[in-house]
Amino acid sequence: MEHSSKAEHLNAFCKNTLVENLGIEFLDAAEGEVVARMPVDHRTIQPFKILHGGASLALAETVASAGSMLLVDLTTSGIVGMEVNGNHIGKATTGFVTATAKIVHQGRRTHVWNVEIEDENKTKIMIGRVTVMVIENNR
């Protein structure tokens, strides 16, 4: 699968992090929208062999945070997740799930994202919202 150049940059940026450990792969990224997928496997399932809700929330925060990274000047600002919530409305047991984050509010200090996660059949697995805080970079 071919990735956008911004998605490739995000994949490289996330090496050796939780993102890579969960198998999350960015597929497309543009200002205001980010798409990534995550495998449903031994790293992301719960004991009943379905996608773990915590893994879904990690995926949701990942795509929203990545989207905020594309909207700020990282030489002067940083971004941190402030709040994440999700309604788990379906289940996945195999394959991949795909998350799409779309910005709904881009303020000076906060970004709010809607995130939808679907399975390979386009069935919604989770609907969520992520608030990202833009902070001063103290590096």
Secondary structure per residue as TSV (DSSP state, phi and psi in degrees):
chain	resnum	aa	ss	phi	psi
A	1	M	-	360.0	131.1
A	2	E	-	-83.8	137.9
A	3	H	-	-111.0	153.3
A	4	S	-	-69.3	160.2
A	5	S	H	-63.7	-35.4
A	6	K	H	-67.0	-37.8
A	7	A	H	-64.5	-42.0
A	8	E	H	-61.1	-41.4
A	9	H	H	-61.3	-43.9
A	10	L	H	-64.3	-40.5
A	11	N	H	-60.8	-43.7
A	12	A	H	-66.2	-40.9
A	13	F	H	-62.1	-31.0
A	14	C	T	-93.1	8.3
A	15	K	T	-57.8	143.5
A	16	N	T	59.7	37.7
A	17	T	S	-131.0	178.0
A	18	L	H	-54.0	-38.5
A	19	V	H	-55.4	-50.9
A	20	E	H	-67.0	-39.4
A	21	N	H	-63.3	-30.8
A	22	L	T	-85.2	-3.4
A	23	G	T	78.6	18.3
A	24	I	-	-71.9	132.8
A	25	E	E	-130.5	122.9
A	26	F	E	-74.8	134.2
A	27	L	E	-105.1	-38.9
A	28	D	E	-152.1	147.1
A	29	A	E	-152.8	133.3
A	30	A	E	-149.9	168.0
A	31	E	T	-59.9	120.0
A	32	G	T	93.1	-5.3
A	33	E	E	-155.3	133.2
A	34	V	E	-135.3	139.2
A	35	V	E	-125.9	132.6
A	36	A	E	-144.7	159.1
A	37	R	E	-124.5	159.9
A	38	M	E	-142.4	138.3
A	39	P	E	-73.0	149.7
A	40	V	-	-99.2	95.5
A	41	D	S	-147.4	-166.2
A	42	H	T	-56.6	-23.0
A	43	R	T	-81.6	-21.9
A	44	T	T	-123.3	-1.6
A	45	I	B	-95.6	162.2
A	46	Q	-	-101.9	175.7
A	47	P	T	-57.4	-21.5
A	48	F	T	-87.1	11.5
A	49	K	S	68.1	26.5
A	50	I	S	-118.9	161.3
A	51	L	B	-54.8	128.5
A	52	H	-	-71.6	134.4
A	53	G	H	-59.3	-34.3
A	54	G	H	-66.0	-35.0
A	55	A	H	-66.8	-39.5
A	56	S	H	-61.8	-42.6
A	57	L	H	-66.9	-37.7
A	58	A	H	-63.2	-41.1
A	59	L	H	-63.8	-43.3
A	60	A	H	-61.6	-46.7
A	61	E	H	-66.1	-33.5
A	62	T	H	-63.7	-48.5
A	63	V	H	-69.4	-36.7
A	64	A	H	-68.2	-44.7
A	65	S	H	-63.1	-40.2
A	66	A	H	-62.2	-41.0
A	67	G	H	-61.3	-40.9
A	68	S	H	-67.0	-34.1
A	69	M	H	-58.0	-34.6
A	70	L	T	-76.8	-12.1
A	71	L	T	-103.5	-6.1
A	72	V	S	-122.4	163.0
A	73	D	-	-86.2	104.9
A	74	L	T	-70.7	-7.8
A	75	T	T	-78.8	-20.2
A	76	T	T	-120.4	-16.2
A	77	S	E	-131.2	155.6
A	78	G	E	-124.4	170.8
A	79	I	E	-133.0	143.7
A	80	V	E	-140.2	144.4
A	81	G	E	-67.7	133.6
A	82	M	E	-107.4	-37.2
A	83	E	E	-157.9	139.6
A	84	V	E	-138.9	135.5
A	85	N	E	-143.7	158.5
A	86	G	E	-156.6	146.6
A	87	N	E	-104.2	117.7
A	88	H	E	-87.2	108.0
A	89	I	-	-113.2	2.3
A	90	G	S	-155.6	-178.8
A	91	K	-	-135.2	153.3
A	92	A	-	-129.2	141.0
A	93	T	-	-123.2	-16.8
A	94	T	S	-148.8	171.1
A	95	G	S	76.2	-137.5
A	96	F	E	-128.8	153.5
A	97	V	E	-113.9	150.0
A	98	T	E	-121.7	130.7
A	99	A	E	-108.8	136.3
A	100	T	E	-123.1	121.6
A	101	A	E	-106.3	132.9
A	102	K	E	-129.4	131.8
A	103	I	E	-73.1	138.2
A	104	V	E	-118.2	-15.5
A	105	H	E	-150.0	123.9
A	106	Q	E	-120.6	89.7
A	107	G	-	-93.7	179.1
A	108	R	S	-69.5	-35.5
A	109	R	S	-115.5	-14.1
A	110	T	E	-137.9	147.9
A	111	H	E	-124.7	136.9
A	112	V	E	-118.6	131.1
A	113	W	E	-123.1	139.1
A	114	N	E	-93.8	136.7
A	115	V	E	-128.7	131.6
A	116	E	E	-120.4	135.0
A	117	I	E	-115.9	129.8
A	118	E	E	-125.9	154.1
A	119	D	-	-85.3	-174.2
A	120	E	T	-67.9	-16.7
A	121	N	T	-94.7	10.2
A	122	K	-	69.2	19.5
A	123	T	-	-82.6	130.2
A	124	K	E	-68.2	131.3
A	125	I	E	-103.6	-38.3
A	126	M	E	-150.7	144.3
A	127	I	E	-121.8	127.6
A	128	G	E	-143.4	175.1
A	129	R	E	-138.7	138.3
A	130	V	E	-128.6	132.1
A	131	T	E	-108.3	127.2
A	132	V	E	-114.0	134.4
A	133	M	E	-98.6	134.7
A	134	V	E	-93.0	122.4
A	135	I	E	-120.1	161.1
A	136	E	E	-70.7	134.8
A	137	N	-	-80.2	117.3
A	138	N	-	-103.0	28.6
A	139	R	-	-79.1	360.0
